[in-house]
Amino acid sequence: MDIRAQVSMMFHLDKCIGCHTCSIACKNVWTDRQGTEYMWWNNVETKPGTGYPTQWEDQEQYKGGWKKEGDDIELRATNKAKGLANIFHQPYLPSIDDYYEPWTYKYGDLIDAPAGDDQPTARPVSLITGDDIDIQAGPNWDDDLGGSPIYAANDPNLDALTPEERETLFEIERLVFFYLPRICNHCANPSCVASCPSGALYKRGEDGIVLVNQNVCRGWRYCVSACPYKKVYYNWKTGKSEKCILCYPRLETGQAPACFHSCVGRIRYLGVVLYDGDRIHEIASVDESQLVAKQRELILNPFDPEVIAQAERSGVHSSVIEAAQKSPVYKFVKEWELALPLHPEFRTLPMLFYVPPLLPIAGKVENGTYNTNSEDFFSSLERARIPMQYMAKLFTAGNVDLIEQTYRKLMAVRLYKRAEEMQHLEHPEIKEALSKAKVTAAQCEAIYRLTSLPTMQDRFVIPPMHREYAIALMEDPATHKGSTGIGFRTPPERGL
């Protein structure tokens, strides 16, 4: 058993208000340089929708992630033979049109315009070529367009629905959308790392953060093709790949990442989890219906004396184990089984989890009244405006039973707190709902408090990084003193 520590994340989608504050915080800190104009390490998508880059979830087009071959798995985008044949050409890369052509405005035309009768305007110009452009797309171009015939209707996840369900989803009375914030998942089985011919991508041993060594990267861009979430980007100015670094310089000083710290809805949680590195290949190779359950099985109980002893033997510091015991991510993912990975069928074992949003009910008009009542509290799942098949396609690799069980727990917590407010806790309906959801009253209270009333210390349990141990293993620790953040210690040279 090889126990490793992973800084893991959880986003509570019921609380996301789509303000994009997280995206702007990340953009201002990390990607305001030339060559990174189109990069959004953090972006917020509207679902149903095509996302950023366009239809990134369609792996028939982009060939990202892993695919199951017999009892084994292999990369979709490349292997040894394909890698040699396509090393100078990547056929599955998104183009700039799949992202968007970044632009700015000729603000000087406003400042320097001579006096006249006409109102001066600032024309948009490309940040890449400097030429005038007509803006056709942006990183959140389909924002709030959950019922659009262009964007929402082309969501790859709608393939799981019948033609009748698709048609019903776009009726004006049923229109609905929710927000999906995305960053790098810092996967336990990252396909970007496995695909890199030069070995520039690596997963840090002390915290599991996936990084790109800018001095080793040769710009082959296999990582861009292989990442199914399209969270690795190519810097056209430097000829290097770049990606979300989970603000590790902030983590090393005990601060939450910029997008976490700035989140207005307080949807973001961060904590360390322990997992068995020896079982990664085994769990990534199981059938799709078992992927979520097996990934939860991969995460170990930090209170188990045997796990604690083995973790210390594996080099995990006792302070990191203590942080794992307080981790909010462990509670949502393992203890309460509420948080789910995004597209587990990509088999990268993502370490970013989501609590799915509660969906509104599609009611009907009876005697002039819009009625949403039902005899059974959980029957509303069958009448949710977004079908369970769609949510299962997003979060459980198509396992509808698993997503329904998650929703029963979320609904049971809401019913319990409502009954508590109305002093109806002894009502038989409450006990039946908790029983069906397989959740206790104590768990409902704990889930409510960590969801609605958490402090910063509750949401962000940042373990000590203990970089001194990692640096001590290097040949010359003095060369690494003070070198943190992103960038280069030496100027990059293309073509080497």
C-alpha positions in Angstrom: 0.0 0.0 0.0 1.5 3.3 -1.2 -0.4 6.0 0.6 -0.2 9.5 -0.9 -1.6 12.9 0.1 -3.6 14.9 -2.4 -4.8 18.4 -2.1 -8.4 17.9 -3.3 -11.2 20.3 -4.1 -15.0 20.4 -4.0 -17.5 22.8 -5.6 -21.0 23.1 -4.3 -23.1 23.9 -7.5 -26.2 24.8 -5.5 -24.4 27.9 -4.3 -22.8 29.1 -7.6 -24.3 32.4 -8.8 -22.3 32.6 -12.0 -20.6 35.9 -11.2 -17.2 34.9 -12.7 -15.3 36.5 -9.9 -13.2 33.4 -9.7 -12.3 33.6 -13.4 -11.2 37.2 -13.1 -9.2 36.6 -10.0 -7.2 33.8 -11.7 -6.9 35.9 -14.9 -5.4 38.9 -13.1 -2.9 36.7 -11.1 -1.7 34.2 -13.7 -2.7 34.8 -17.3 -2.3 38.5 -18.1 0.9 38.0 -20.1 1.4 37.9 -23.9 0.6 34.4 -25.2 -1.9 33.7 -22.5 -4.7 36.1 -23.6 -7.1 33.2 -24.5 -6.3 31.1 -21.5 -8.8 30.8 -18.7 -7.4 28.4 -16.2 -10.7 29.0 -14.3 -13.9 29.4 -16.3 -17.6 29.2 -15.5 -19.9 27.4 -18.0 -23.6 27.4 -18.3 -25.2 23.9 -18.5 -26.8 22.7 -20.8 -24.2 24.3 -23.1 -21.2 23.6 -25.2 -18.6 25.0 -22.8 -15.1 26.3 -23.4 -13.5 25.3 -25.6 -16.5 24.4 -27.7 -17.8 20.9 -27.1 -14.8 20.0 -25.0 -16.7 17.0 -23.7 -16.9 15.3 -27.1 -13.9 12.9 -27.0 -14.8 11.4 -30.4 -13.6 14.8 -31.6 -10.8 15.6 -29.2 -9.6 12.1 -28.1 -8.9 13.1 -24.6 -8.5 10.9 -21.5 -8.2 7.1 -21.3 -10.3 4.4 -22.9 -10.8 0.8 -21.8 -9.1 -1.9 -23.9 -10.0 -5.3 -22.5 -8.9 -5.3 -18.9 -6.5 -2.4 -19.4 -6.7 1.3 -20.3 -4.8 3.3 -22.9 -4.7 6.9 -24.0 -7.1 8.0 -26.6 -4.9 10.6 -28.2 -1.6 8.7 -28.5 0.6 5.7 -27.9 4.2 4.9 -28.8 3.4 4.4 -32.5 1.1 7.3 -32.8 3.4 9.5 -30.7 6.3 8.9 -33.1 4.2 9.4 -36.2 2.4 12.6 -35.0 5.2 14.2 -33.0 5.3 17.2 -35.3 1.5 17.3 -35.8 -1.4 17.1 -33.4 -4.6 16.2 -35.3 -6.9 16.5 -32.3 -5.9 20.0 -31.0 -8.6 22.6 -30.4 -8.1 25.6 -32.7 -8.3 29.2 -31.7 -11.8 29.2 -33.1 -12.8 26.5 -30.6 -11.6 28.8 -27.8 -12.0 32.3 -29.1 -9.8 35.0 -30.6 -8.9 37.3 -27.7 -9.4 41.0 -28.2 -9.1 44.4 -26.8 -10.3 47.9 -27.9 -8.7 50.9 -29.5 -9.3 53.0 -26.4 -7.0 55.7 -27.9 -9.7 56.4 -30.4 -11.9 57.6 -27.6 -9.2 59.7 -25.9 -7.7 61.3 -29.0 -10.8 61.7 -31.1 -11.2 65.3 -32.3 -14.3 67.4 -31.3 -17.2 66.7 -33.6 -20.9 65.8 -33.9 -20.3 62.0 -34.0 -19.9 59.9 -31.0 -16.4 58.2 -31.1 -16.2 54.5 -30.7 -13.5 52.0 -29.7 -13.2 49.3 -32.3 -12.2 45.8 -31.2 -8.8 44.5 -32.3 -7.3 41.1 -32.0 -4.7 40.6 -29.2 -2.9 38.1 -31.4 -2.7 39.8 -34.8 -3.6 43.4 -33.9 -6.1 43.6 -36.7 -9.6 44.8 -36.5 -12.0 41.9 -35.8 -15.7 41.2 -35.5 -16.2 39.5 -32.1 -17.8 36.1 -32.7 -17.2 34.2 -29.5 -15.8 34.5 -25.9 -14.9 32.2 -23.0 -18.5 32.5 -21.6 -20.3 33.3 -24.8 -23.2 31.1 -24.0 -23.6 32.5 -20.5 -27.2 32.0 -19.2 -28.3 30.6 -22.6 -29.6 27.3 -21.1 -32.5 27.2 -23.6 -30.7 28.3 -26.7 -31.1 26.2 -29.9 -27.5 26.9 -30.8 -25.5 26.4 -27.6 -27.6 24.3 -25.2 -29.0 22.1 -28.0 -25.4 21.1 -29.0 -24.3 20.0 -25.5 -22.7 16.5 -26.0 -24.4 15.3 -22.7 -27.8 15.5 -24.3 -26.9 12.4 -26.3 -28.1 10.4 -23.3 -31.6 11.7 -23.7 -34.4 10.4 -26.0 -35.6 12.8 -28.7 -38.8 13.3 -26.7 -36.8 14.3 -23.6 -34.6 16.7 -25.6 -37.7 18.3 -27.1 -39.3 18.7 -23.8 -36.2 20.2 -22.3 -36.4 23.2 -24.6 -40.1 24.0 -24.0 -40.4 27.5 -22.6 -42.1 26.3 -19.4 -39.2 23.9 -18.6 -36.2 26.2 -19.5 -33.5 25.8 -16.8 -29.7 26.1 -16.5 -27.0 25.9 -13.9 -23.4 27.0 -13.6 -20.4 24.7 -13.8 -17.1 26.3 -12.7 -14.0 24.4 -14.0 -10.3 24.4 -13.1 -7.7 21.7 -13.6 -8.8 18.6 -11.7 -5.2 17.6 -10.7 -6.2 14.0 -11.4 -4.8 11.0 -9.7 -4.3 9.3 -13.1 -3.6 12.3 -15.3 -3.6 11.6 -19.0 -1.6 14.8 -19.7 1.3 13.6 -17.6 1.2 10.1 -19.3 1.2 11.7 -22.8 4.1 14.1 -22.6 7.1 12.8 -24.7 9.6 15.1 -22.9 8.4 14.4 -19.4 7.7 18.0 -18.6 4.5 17.4 -16.8 4.7 15.8 -13.4 2.6 15.3 -10.3 4.1 16.7 -7.1 4.7 14.0 -4.5 3.9 16.1 -1.4 0.4 17.4 -2.5 -0.5 15.8 -5.9 -0.6 19.1 -7.8 0.0 18.6 -11.5 2.6 21.1 -12.9 4.5 21.8 -16.1 8.3 22.2 -15.9 8.8 25.1 -18.2 12.5 24.4 -18.7 11.8 20.8 -20.0 8.6 21.5 -22.1 9.3 21.4 -25.8 5.8 22.4 -27.0 4.8 19.0 -28.4 1.2 19.7 -27.1 0.3 16.1 -26.5 -0.8 17.3 -23.1 -3.4 19.6 -24.7 -4.8 16.7 -26.8 -4.7 14.2 -24.0 -6.4 16.3 -21.3 -10.1 15.5 -21.7 -11.1 18.6 -19.7 -9.0 20.8 -22.0 -7.3 22.6 -19.1 -3.8 22.6 -20.5 -3.0 25.5 -22.9 -0.3 26.3 -25.4 1.4 29.6 -25.1 2.0 30.8 -28.6 4.5 33.4 -27.5 6.9 31.1 -25.5 6.2 27.8 -27.2 5.4 26.2 -23.9 2.4 24.6 -22.3 0.8 26.1 -19.3 -2.0 25.2 -16.9 -3.7 25.8 -13.6 -1.1 25.4 -10.8 -3.7 25.5 -8.0 -1.9 28.6 -6.8 0.7 26.4 -5.1 2.8 29.4 -4.0 -0.2 30.5 -2.0 -0.9 27.1 -0.6 2.8 26.9 0.6 2.1 29.9 2.7 -1.2 28.7 4.1 -3.4 30.7 1.8 -6.3 29.4 -0.4 -5.9 29.6 -4.2 -7.1 33.0 -5.7 -10.3 31.6 -7.2 -11.2 29.9 -3.9 -10.5 33.0 -1.8 -12.4 35.3 -4.1 -15.5 33.1 -4.5 -18.6 35.2 -3.8 -21.0 32.3 -3.4 -18.6 30.4 -1.1 -19.0 27.3 -3.2 -15.4 26.2 -3.0 -13.9 23.8 -0.5 -10.3 22.6 -0.2 -8.7 19.9 1.9 -6.3 17.0 1.7 -7.3 13.4 1.2 -5.3 10.2 1.5 -5.4 7.6 -1.3 -3.6 4.3 -2.2 -1.3 5.0 -5.1 -0.9 1.2 -5.8 -4.6 0.9 -6.8 -4.8 3.7 -9.3 -4.4 1.5 -12.4 -6.8 -1.1 -11.0 -9.6 1.4 -10.3 -9.1 3.4 -13.5 -9.7 0.1 -15.4 -13.1 -0.9 -13.9 -16.4 -0.8 -15.8 -18.0 2.7 -16.2 -20.8 1.9 -13.8 -18.4 1.2 -11.0 -16.0 4.2 -11.5 -17.5 6.5 -8.9 -17.8 3.9 -6.2 -14.3 2.6 -6.8 -12.8 6.1 -6.7 -14.5 6.7 -3.4 -12.9 3.4 -2.3 -9.5 4.7 -3.4 -9.8 7.5 -0.8 -8.8 6.1 2.6 -10.1 6.8 6.1 -7.6 9.1 7.8 -8.9 8.0 11.2 -8.0 4.3 10.6 -5.0 3.4 12.7 -3.7 1.1 10.0 -4.0 3.8 7.4 -2.2 6.3 9.7 0.7 3.9 10.3 1.1 3.1 6.7 0.9 6.8 5.7 3.7 7.6 8.0 5.7 4.8 6.6 5.1 6.1 3.1 6.4 9.5 4.1 3.2 11.4 4.8 3.9 13.8 7.7 1.6 13.5 10.8 0.5 17.2 10.4 -0.8 16.3 6.9 -2.7 13.3 8.3 -4.3 15.7 10.9 -5.3 18.0 8.1 -6.9 15.0 6.2 -9.0 14.3 9.3 -10.4 17.8 9.2 -10.8 17.9 5.4 -14.3 19.1 4.2 -13.6 17.3 0.9 -13.3 14.0 2.7 -16.7 14.6 4.4 -18.5 15.4 1.2 -16.9 12.8 -1.0 -16.4 9.8 1.3 -18.3 10.2 4.5 -21.6 11.7 3.1 -21.2 10.5 -0.5 -22.6 13.8 -1.9 -19.8 15.0 -4.1 -19.1 13.4 -7.5 -16.3 13.7 -10.1 -17.0 15.4 -13.4 -17.1 12.9 -16.3 -15.5 9.9 -14.4 -15.7 7.9 -17.7 -12.6 9.8 -18.8 -10.8 7.6 -16.3 -8.3 10.2 -15.1 -9.7 9.9 -11.5 -10.2 13.7 -11.1 -9.6 15.1 -7.6 -12.1 17.9 -8.1 -15.6 16.9 -7.0 -19.0 18.5 -7.4 -22.2 18.5 -5.3 -24.8 18.6 -8.1 -27.4 21.4 -8.0 -31.0 20.8 -6.8 -33.2 21.1 -9.9 -36.6 22.8 -10.1 -39.7 20.7 -10.7 -41.7 20.9 -13.9 -45.2 21.6 -12.6 -48.5 21.7 -14.5 -51.5 24.0 -14.6 -54.7 22.7 -13.0 -57.8 24.8 -12.7 -55.8 27.9 -13.4 -53.2 27.2 -10.8 -49.6 26.2 -11.4 -49.2 23.1 -9.3 -45.9 21.4 -8.3 -47.2 19.2 -5.4 -46.7 15.5 -5.3 -47.7 12.8 -2.8 -44.2 11.4 -2.6 -41.4 13.9 -1.8 -38.9 12.1 -4.0 -41.2 11.7 -7.0 -40.1 15.2 -8.0 -36.9 13.6 -9.3 -38.9 12.1 -12.1 -40.3 15.6 -12.9 -37.1 17.6 -12.6 -36.7 20.0 -15.5 -33.3 18.5 -16.3 -33.6 14.7 -16.6 -31.6 12.5 -14.3 -30.0 10.9 -17.4 -28.3 14.2 -18.2 -27.0 14.7 -14.7 -25.8 11.1 -14.7 -23.9 11.7 -17.9 -22.1 14.6 -16.2 -21.3 13.1 -12.9 -21.7 9.3 -12.7 -20.7 8.0 -16.1 -24.4 7.3 -16.9 -25.2 5.6 -13.6 -28.8 7.0 -13.0 -29.3 5.1 -9.7 -26.2 6.7 -8.2 -27.1 10.2 -9.1 -30.7 9.7 -7.8 -29.3 8.5 -4.5 -27.2 11.6 -4.3 -30.3 13.8 -5.0 -32.3 11.9 -2.4 -29.8 12.9 0.3 -29.7 16.5 -0.8 -33.5 16.7 -0.8 -33.7 14.9 2.6 -31.4 17.6 4.1 -33.7 20.3 2.8 -36.8 18.5 4.0 -35.3 17.9 7.4 -34.3 21.6 7.9 -37.7 22.7 6.7 -39.4 20.4 9.1 -37.2 21.6 12.0 -38.2 25.2 11.3 -41.9 24.2 11.3 -41.4 21.9 14.3 -42.6 18.9 12.4 -39.6 16.6 12.9 -41.7 13.8 14.3 -43.9 13.6 11.2 -43.7 10.1 9.6 -42.9 11.7 6.2 -39.6 13.0 7.6 -38.5 9.7 9.1 -39.4 7.9 5.8 -37.5 10.5 3.7 -34.4 10.1 5.9 -34.7 6.3 5.7 -35.0 6.3 1.9 -32.1 8.7 1.5 -29.9 6.6 3.9 -29.0 9.6 6.0 -29.4 10.4 9.7 -30.7 13.5 11.4 -27.2 14.2 12.7 -25.7 13.9 9.2 -28.4 16.3 7.9 -27.4 18.9 10.5 -23.7 18.4 9.7 -24.3 18.7 6.0 -26.4 21.8 6.5 -23.8 23.5 8.7 -20.9 22.8 6.4 -22.9 23.9 3.4 -24.7 27.0 4.7 -22.7 28.2 7.7 -19.0 27.4 7.1 -16.2 29.7 8.1 -13.1 30.2 6.0 -11.3 27.7 8.3 -14.1 25.2 7.7 -13.9 25.5 3.9 -10.2 25.6 3.5 -8.2 23.1 5.5 -4.7 23.7 4.0 -2.1 21.1 5.1 1.5 22.1 5.7 3.4 21.5 2.5 6.7 20.4 4.0 8.7 21.6 1.0 11.9 21.3 3.1 11.7 17.5 2.7 11.2 17.6 -1.0 14.0 20.1 -1.5 16.4 18.2 0.8 16.2 15.3 -1.7 17.6 17.5 -4.5 21.3 17.7 -5.3 21.7 21.4 -4.8 18.9 22.9 -2.5 20.4 26.4 -2.7 19.5 26.7 -6.4 15.8 26.4 -5.5 15.8 29.0 -2.8 13.4 31.7 -3.6 12.3 30.2 -6.9 8.5 30.0 -6.7 5.5 30.9 -8.7 5.3 30.6 -12.5 7.8 31.8 -15.1 11.4 31.1 -16.0 14.7 31.3 -14.2 16.3 31.5 -17.7 14.8 32.9 -20.9 12.9 30.3 -22.9 14.4 29.3 -26.3 12.1 27.7 -28.9 13.1 24.7 -30.9 15.5 23.2 -28.4 
